[in-house]
């Protein structure tokens, strides 16, 4: 989403007119300013190679406001999807839980690299490196209170792939039984 806001220097009121967005040598769109002086354009990155692009926004001016322009760099990366598997679930406190994370994309033969962070109820519990788009780890549940925890995997992204977060998995930790002496 590209957004440009035009403001008057030291004067009241809102500029009128439109903003022209351009990138890679082509005009993308001319968008009228709204009542707040903002023009918003949702640009498609479909078909663009991964990389950084200079985007300009040019305001043509009106009866009270001079023309102006600005530029910004927009980074284009492939989208990614992250999925998470936890096994066993439920798990008895004291046992080890095995976690598998897959990070994928429909971007041909490129494979996401980097790492994923495992998060339980908002707290980071581990960071695991991706190998061929996969991450595996085993975590002990010793000392974890019985209950249900919401676990997600957060992919941090890399040069070619944008960050993504898995759907939350509810992991139930059950209390370990107490041995009875006979």
N, C-alpha and C positions, 0 to 999 in steps of 0.2 A: 504494500500500500504506500503510495507516494502522497505526501501532504505538504502543502505550502500555505503559509499564513502571511497575509499582507497587512501591515499596520501603518497608520499615519504617524509621522514624527511630530510629537507634541500637540497634535490637533485631535479634536473629538470626532466621532463618527467612524464609519467603516468604509473603506475603499470599495468601489464597484468595478465590474469588469470581469476579466477571466485571466487564468494562468495557463501558459502553454508548457507542458512537460515534454522533454526531449531526452533521448539517450542513443548512444552508438550511432550518432549522425542522423537520426530520424526523429520526426515529431511523433510523439506517442498520442497526445490528446490535448485539446484545449478545454479547460473545465471552468465553468463560472464560479465566482466566489460566492460563498453562502453568506448569511446575515452576520456571521462572525468574522468574515474576511478570510475564510479558509477554502481552499480548493483541494479536493481529495480524488485521487485516481487509483484504481486497483489495476495494476499492471500485470500482465501475464509474463511469466518467465519461461513458459513452455518453449522448448526449442533453443533456448540460449545455452551456450556452453557455460560450465562452471567458471567463475571468475569475478572480478570487480569491474563495475561499470560506473562511469560518471553520468549522473543524471542532472539535468538543469531544469529549473522552474523560472519562467520569464513572465513578469507581469507587464502588460502593455500600458498601464496608466489609465487615468480617467480625467475629468475636468479639474479635479482638485489634487490629484496624486500623480507624481512622476513615475515613469517606468522604472522597474527594478528587476534584478534577477539574482539567483543563487544557485549553487551546485552542491551536490552531495555524492558520496560514493556508496553504491549499493552492491552488496555482496550476494551473488547467486550461488547457491549450493543445491545439490540434489536432496530431495526429501528422504527421510529414513523412517523405518518402523522398528520398534523395539518390542520384543515379547519375552515373557518371563515364565519359568516353570519352577515350582518348588515341590520337593519330594523328600520324605513323606509329608503328607498334610492330611490329617493332623499329625503332630509330632509330640512325643512324650518328652517333657523337660529332662535334659541330660543327654538326649540323643543328638546326633548330628543331622542337620538338614542339608540336602543337596540342592543347589540352585543352578539353573541353566538359563542363559540369556542369549537371545539371537537378535542381531541387528541386521536388517536387510534393506534393500532398495530395488527399485525397478530400473536402475541406471546401468544396464548392460552388465559387463563383466567386472566392474569396479566393486571392491568389497570395502565396507566401512572399517576404519581402523580407530585406534584410541582406546578409551576405557569406558566402563559403565560404573555408576555408583549405585549401590543397593541401599535403599532407604526404607526403614521400618517406622511407621507412625511419625514421619517427619524427621527422623534422626538417621544420619548416615551411619551405616554399619560396616560397609566394606567398599573398596574400589578394586575392580578386576579388569585386567587388560584383555582386550579383544584379540583373538587369533582367528583369522579367516571369518570374521563376523560373528564369532561365538565367544562366550565367556562362561567359565565353569568355576564354581567354588563350593566348599563345604563349610558350614558354620555350626559351631556347637551351640546348644541351647541351655547349657549348664548355667544356672543362676538367673534364667529368664522366668519371670512370673507367669503362671498359667493365665491364659487369656487369648484373645484374637487380635492379631496385628495386621495392619494394612501395609503390604510390601510392594514397592515399585522398583523398577530398574530405570535409571536415567542415563541415557547416552549423551556424552558431552559434545559430540560432533567432531569433524575433522575438516581438512581443507576442502574436501569434496562433498561432504554430507552434513546436513543440518542436524542439530540436536533433536532427540525425541524421548518420550517417556512411555513406558509400558502401561498397560491397564493394570490397576491395582489388583493384587492377589491377597485374599484374606487367609492368613496362616494362623492356625489354631495350635497353641502350645498347651498340652494337657499336663496336669500335675502328675509327677511320678508317684507310683504306689508306695506305701510304707510297708517294708518287710515286717512280717509277724514272726516273733521268736516262738518256737514250739518247745 
